[in-house]
Amino acid sequence: MLGYHAKYFRAISHWHLGENAQKEAEKNAKGMGAAVSYLKVAVAKFEEARPFVNPIGGSYKTNFETKLADAVALRDKAFNDNRSIYYESEIDLS
C-alpha cells in the first residue's frame, strides 16, 4: 500500500502542475509547452503506479483509473492545443 501511495501521489503532483500550467497558458496565451511536459510526466507516473494498484483493487483502483483517464484527456487536450494554437517547445523535466 505504501508503494502505491508513493507512486500515486507523485503522479498527482505532476498532474496538478500540468493542470495549473494549462490554466495559466489559456489565460496568458503562453506556457502550454510546460503544461504538456508536466502532463506527459503525470501519465507516465500513473503508469508506474498501475502494477501497485491492480492487486489492491476496489475503490483504490476505481479512483486510480478515473484520475488516469482525466490526466490522459488533459494531456491530449494540452498537446493538441499546443500543436494548433501555441506552438511552444516542451520543457525538459529530467
C-alpha positions as CSV (number, residue, x, y, z in Angstrom):
1,M,0.0,0.0,0.0
2,L,2.8,2.4,0.8
3,G,4.5,1.8,-2.6
4,Y,1.2,2.6,-4.3
5,H,0.7,5.8,-2.4
6,A,4.2,6.9,-3.2
7,K,3.7,6.4,-6.9
8,Y,0.2,7.7,-6.9
9,F,1.0,11.0,-5.2
10,R,4.0,11.6,-7.4
11,A,1.7,11.3,-10.4
12,I,-1.0,13.5,-8.8
13,S,1.6,16.2,-8.1
14,H,2.7,16.3,-11.8
15,W,-1.0,16.3,-12.8
16,H,-1.7,19.3,-10.6
17,L,1.4,21.1,-12.0
18,G,0.2,20.4,-15.6
19,E,-3.4,21.4,-14.9
20,N,-2.3,24.7,-13.4
21,A,0.1,25.3,-16.2
22,Q,-2.6,24.7,-18.7
23,K,-5.0,27.1,-17.0
24,E,-2.3,29.8,-16.9
25,A,-1.4,29.2,-20.5
26,E,-5.0,29.6,-21.6
27,K,-5.3,32.7,-19.5
28,N,-1.9,34.3,-20.6
29,A,-1.6,32.8,-24.1
30,K,1.8,31.2,-23.2
31,G,3.1,28.3,-21.3
32,M,1.3,25.4,-23.0
33,G,4.6,23.7,-23.7
34,A,5.3,23.4,-20.0
35,A,1.7,22.1,-19.4
36,V,2.2,19.4,-22.0
37,S,5.5,18.4,-20.4
38,Y,4.1,18.1,-16.9
39,L,1.1,16.2,-18.1
40,K,3.2,13.7,-20.1
41,V,5.2,13.0,-16.9
42,A,2.0,12.7,-14.9
43,V,0.6,10.0,-17.2
44,A,3.9,8.2,-17.2
45,K,4.0,8.3,-13.3
46,F,0.4,6.9,-13.2
47,E,1.5,4.1,-15.4
48,E,4.3,3.3,-13.0
49,A,1.7,3.1,-10.2
50,R,-0.5,0.7,-12.1
51,P,1.2,-2.5,-11.0
52,F,0.8,-1.4,-7.4
53,V,-2.9,-0.6,-7.6
54,N,-4.0,-3.7,-9.6
55,P,-3.6,-6.1,-6.7
56,I,-5.3,-3.7,-4.3
57,G,-8.4,-3.3,-6.4
58,G,-11.7,-1.9,-5.1
59,S,-12.2,1.8,-4.7
60,Y,-8.4,2.4,-5.0
61,K,-8.4,1.0,-8.5
62,T,-11.6,2.8,-9.5
63,N,-10.2,6.2,-8.2
64,F,-6.9,5.5,-9.9
65,E,-8.5,4.7,-13.3
66,T,-10.6,7.9,-13.1
67,K,-7.6,10.0,-12.3
68,L,-5.5,8.4,-15.0
69,A,-8.3,9.0,-17.6
70,D,-8.5,12.6,-16.5
71,A,-4.8,13.0,-16.9
72,V,-4.7,11.4,-20.3
73,A,-7.6,13.6,-21.5
74,L,-6.0,16.8,-20.2
75,R,-2.6,15.8,-21.7
76,D,-4.2,15.1,-25.1
77,K,-6.1,18.5,-25.0
78,A,-3.0,20.4,-24.0
79,F,-0.9,18.6,-26.7
80,N,-3.5,19.3,-29.4
81,D,-3.9,23.0,-28.3
82,N,-0.1,23.4,-28.3
83,R,0.1,21.9,-31.8
84,S,-2.6,24.1,-33.2
85,I,-2.6,27.3,-31.2
86,Y,0.6,27.9,-29.0
87,Y,3.4,26.2,-31.0
88,E,5.6,26.1,-27.9
89,S,8.5,23.7,-27.2
90,E,8.1,21.3,-24.3
91,I,10.4,21.8,-21.3
92,D,13.0,19.4,-20.0
93,L,11.8,17.9,-16.7
94,S,14.7,15.4,-16.2
